[in-house]
């Protein structure tokens, strides 16, 4: 069972929406960060930080995260178009 995530505390609306979307995508897969990291090809901590809301994640990390969550091409394109 996965540990509950900390609340998102950023005041940046666009960043908050991105983090909420990332968390929703991961919850949809039912995977923990370790299992997701195998699919994404990056470290679990990198994915966890991307969804934390503490910092703006790199675009490549977000795209790897989305692909690992089986995001549709439309969902991935919408992420790329979001201003932060």
C-alpha positions as CSV (number, residue, x, y, z in Angstrom):
1,X,0.0,0.0,0.0
2,X,1.3,3.5,-0.9
3,X,1.9,6.2,1.6
4,X,-0.6,9.2,1.4
5,X,0.8,12.2,-0.5
6,X,1.4,15.5,1.2
7,X,-0.9,18.3,0.3
8,X,0.1,20.6,-2.5
9,X,1.0,23.9,-1.0
10,X,2.0,26.0,-4.0
11,X,0.1,29.3,-4.6
12,X,0.9,29.0,-8.4
13,X,-2.4,28.0,-9.9
14,X,-0.9,26.5,-13.1
15,X,1.7,24.5,-11.1
16,X,-1.1,23.3,-8.7
17,X,-3.2,22.1,-11.6
18,X,-0.2,20.2,-13.1
19,X,0.6,18.5,-9.8
20,X,-3.1,17.6,-9.4
21,X,-3.2,16.2,-12.9
22,X,0.0,14.1,-12.3
23,X,-1.4,12.7,-9.1
24,X,-4.7,11.9,-10.8
25,X,-2.9,10.1,-13.6
26,X,-0.8,8.0,-11.1
27,X,-3.9,7.2,-9.1
28,X,-5.6,6.0,-12.3
29,X,-2.9,3.5,-12.9
30,X,-3.0,2.2,-9.3
31,X,0.8,2.1,-9.2
32,X,3.2,3.4,-6.6
33,X,6.1,5.6,-7.5
34,X,8.6,2.7,-7.6
35,X,6.5,0.7,-10.1
36,X,5.8,3.9,-12.1
37,X,9.5,4.7,-12.2
38,X,10.3,1.4,-13.9
39,X,7.8,2.3,-16.6
40,X,9.0,5.9,-16.9
41,X,12.7,5.1,-16.9
42,X,13.6,7.5,-14.2
43,X,14.0,7.4,-10.4
44,X,10.9,7.2,-8.2
45,X,12.1,10.3,-6.2
46,X,12.1,12.3,-9.5
47,X,8.5,11.4,-10.1
48,X,7.5,12.0,-6.6
49,X,9.1,15.5,-6.7
50,X,7.3,16.2,-10.0
51,X,4.0,15.6,-8.3
52,X,4.8,17.4,-5.0
53,X,4.1,20.9,-6.1
54,X,7.3,22.2,-4.5
55,X,9.1,22.9,-7.7
56,X,8.4,23.2,-11.4
57,X,9.3,19.8,-12.9
58,X,11.3,19.4,-16.1
59,X,9.1,18.9,-19.2
60,X,10.9,15.6,-20.0
61,X,10.0,14.3,-16.5
62,X,6.4,15.3,-16.9
63,X,6.2,13.6,-20.3
64,X,7.9,10.4,-19.0
65,X,5.5,10.4,-16.1
66,X,2.5,10.9,-18.5
67,X,3.7,8.1,-20.8
68,X,4.2,5.8,-17.8
69,X,0.6,6.4,-16.8
70,X,-0.6,5.5,-20.3
71,X,-1.8,9.1,-20.9
72,X,-3.4,9.6,-24.3
73,X,-1.6,11.7,-26.9
74,X,-4.3,14.4,-26.4
75,X,-3.6,14.4,-22.6
76,X,0.1,14.6,-23.2
77,X,-0.3,17.5,-25.7
78,X,-2.4,19.4,-23.2
79,X,0.3,19.1,-20.6
80,X,2.9,20.4,-23.1
81,X,0.8,23.4,-23.8
82,X,0.3,24.5,-20.2
83,X,2.1,27.6,-19.2
84,X,3.8,27.6,-15.8
